[in-house]
Amino acid sequence: MAQSLLYSIAAGVLGKIASPALQEAVAIYGFDNQIRELRETLTAIQAVLLDAEEQREKSRLVKVWLDRLQQVLHDAEDVLDELECEALRKQMISRYVGVKGKVRRFFSLSNPLVLRAKLSHKVKEIKETLSRISTEKDQFHLKVRSADNDVAHTRSREMTYSFVNKSDVVGRDIDKEKIIEMLLRPVDDKNLSVIPIVGVGGLGKTALAKLVYNDDSVKEQFKLRIWVCVPEDFDLKKTIEEIIKDATGQTLSNLNVQQLQTRLQDIIKDTNYLLVLDDVWSNDRSRWKELRDLLSDGDSESKVIVTTRSSEVASIMGTHLAHNLKGLSREDSMALFKKWAFDEKEKQSRPDLLEIGNDIVKKCGGVPLLVKTLGSLLYSKYDERHWTHVRDSETWELVKAKNDILPVLKLSYDHLPSHLKRCFATFSLFPRGVRLRNHAFVVLWIALGFISSTREKPALTDVGDDYFRELWKRSLIQEVEVREGEIGFRVHDLVHLLATSVAQNDCSIVSLDTTEISEGARYISLSSTSSEGISNVDGVPPFLKKPTSRKLRAIRKLKAGDGFISRKFTGTCISQCISLRYLNLSGGSFEELPSSICNLKQLRFLSLWGNKRLKKLPNTICELQSLLFLNFGGCSELRKLPKNMKRLSSLIYLSITTKQNSLQESGIQYLENLHWLGIHDCQNLQVLFEGTCRLIRLRTLYIRNCSRPIYVPFGELIALDYLLIANCKLVLTQENKSNFPLNLRKLVISQSEQAMELLQCLEGPAHSLEYFGVYDCPNLTAVPEWLPNHTCLKLIRLIRCPNLSSMPHGIQSLTALEELHVFLCGELSTRCEPQTGEDWQKIAHVPRIVLDGKHVQWMDD
């Protein structure tokens, strides 16, 4: 049984209890015994969760027990977060608040003694509730099971076999020929040749392997052909047993591993064989190496085909580039649909149904398994109304009608590590079919506490990026593009459906006229579109006024352009949704943020981006000690920042637009954990700050569209590695030039009259640049001669700089350079023309070159 979302939530609570931040909070308030008992009780419950989840569908009582447990675990997270938050607040008060302030606090509702008693009561209540739930579990006689994050050991699994009806496979001729060509190609060395086929569940990897396996030319080439469905944990003994069984028909389960190895070597010795290892999940490199060494006793022309959903598995096992299987074309999908939806005689006689069928096929996204599922669902259905109902239904309803595809896709989810399961479920909060970026998800995961790190807080974003790459390796995102460190991608409709399924009631997309949300709802995306076409009079969704909203942790907008964030909506969110960690109020239309914002003690993300009417932020916003992300960029009417922003001690991301001429009074220069600072459209700004600066972790600085020359104390920004200057001017004194950051990894200059002067500041001993971009700078007349000294450079963009005339000498030495873009750069564009341009030989070594919008050289990795 694979770990469920509930198991992951339990693991998250235990992880939080063990975290240094929570342990520090426990020590501050003296809750050691209560938290220890809570941990012990939850550990005992978690031990039987896997068995309980397996019985969920068989027993209504178990299902009710699990649902109650999930609610209590969410409540436990809330209490632990509140405990951690109050500890942060206590530290802030001891650091920044004077004696008078502490006296006032003693006689207020924030009295530390009252708070401690309140927190103690909440912890005790959670502990006692969990104890009751733990006692109740005994009536179900649940078994203790250990979890394996990578493999679901006990779940039954459909085994594959090598036979295939060729007429059932459509649209794979080209793929088949490519694989066969690799199989028949003579080997250049003595290493075992391994060809991986990679793709998401339901795409037809096994079917393609079967076509190849049963092709006449392949049968003729290989004396021995073996087909094995690999055990999920890649157990070496079982794998060898299966290979021997398919090769000889013998079952040798009574032999030990050493005897089996000897038998296998005898079978394949000097034999030209083809082995298909179907459906490989394990990324255990050592087990593969053991098997590969055994398989190397065969003839040097022997080949292995591996099918897998994981690009990581493919890179570990493969000696060839992976064959990444794509979806079927529309024509092939339609041909397959006809085979399953119609009798042969009906294919021409019902053009009305064929037209509807074509619309249905569009929904399938080229996934053969779904095409067949929907086709077979409609077989022998002659009523046009039934077909239109299928066409117009949501994919969820279609798959519920015949549940073939979800179990196949869910295998990918089952094999996710525990920490990725909750992250994956949030895909259901985003619209289907649109192009997405990793940053939005990483920020959401951090705000919701799904990402934890023993490293300093800025590293959380790096951990989030690692999480994303793991989902990519497992084929759960597609159409992936990586640009300058950002990942753009799509989520296949079926993967979105899977996310919706596993999220259950935790995640919901709702509209302005939604009256009720599930009691279990914690994270919502809100659309301005009325589900019933009714206009909501006061702009406040009815569900926000109900008790269930008090449990919400995230409110995000489904579409960035939705403009329903009114003063009343904002006030209702803040007063009702007291458990919020993530609140997106971007594009709002209110003039002042309510001072009660300070009551959202656990808030980690707040966006006010693009509110053209916002004039004032309350000073109470500085009481949000848990806040990590704060965005009020694009708030062009904001007069000034609160004075005590230094109290936002956890802040790692800050985006600002203000009418102030200096940020000195705000105290942002004391934000020691700040990682990312963006200054946007500050038309009066002249000084960021002066004097003491503690921005010791600031890595990224964006300054855009500011009218006046701005003084930036570069000498104080010791960790800066990414600088973007766009459509603004800097005050470049001799001292500031000498302090210009020389250890930058990324530099972007756009619409700057100072381009030449800024680039001269970088001339020095440091050679750290990895990304260099200049945009819309007509006054830039030469690419810096020092640029080739930066031997780590991976990407150069020179865009709309019409007075550039040539590439610098020595650019050939940039052997790490992966990509070069030159666009509308006058004479330089001409000199970079392939073969004929005078500078072509300087850049011909670069694998990917885009010249004036055309890919003149594009070599895949």
Secondary structure, DSSP 8 states (H G I E B T S, - for coil): ----HHHHHHHHHHHHHHSHHHHHHHHHHT-HHHHHHHHHHHHHHHHHHHHHHHHTTT-HHHHHHHHHHHHHHHHHHHHHHHHHHHHHHHHHHHHH--HHHHHHHHTSTT-HHHHHHHHHHHHHHHHHHHHHHHHHGGGGT-------SS--SSS------S---GGG--S-HHHHHHHHHHHHS--SSSS-EEEEEE--TTS-HHHHHHHHHT-HHHHHH-SEEEEEE--TT--HHHHHHHHHHHHHS---TTS-HHHHHHHHHHHHTT--EEEEEEEE----HHHHHHHHHHHTTS-TT-EEEEEES-HHHHHHH-SS--EE-----HHHHHHHHHHHHS-TTHHHH-HHHHHHHHHHHHTTTT-HHHHHHHHHHHTT---HHHHHHHHHS-HHHHHHHSTTHHHHHHHHHHTS-HHHHHHHHGGGGS-TTS-EEHHHHHHHHHHTT----SS-TTHHHHHHHHHHHHHHHTTSSEEEEEETTEEEEE--HHHHHHHHHHHTTSEEEEETT-----TT--EEEEESS-TTS---SSS--GGGGSGGGGG--EEEESSTT-----HHHHHHHHHH-TT-SEEE-TT---SB--GGGGG-TT--EEE-TT-TT--B--GGGGG-TT--EEEETT-TT-----TTGGG-TT--EEEE--S-SBSGGGTGGG-TT--EEEEES-TT--BS--S----TT--EEEEES-SS-BB--GGG-TT--EEEEES--B---HHHHHTS-S--SEEEEES-TTHHHHHHHT-SS----SEEEEES-TT--S--TTGGG-TT--EEEEES-TT-----TTGGG-TT--EEEEES-THHHHHTSTTTSTTHHHHTT-SEEEETTEEEEE---
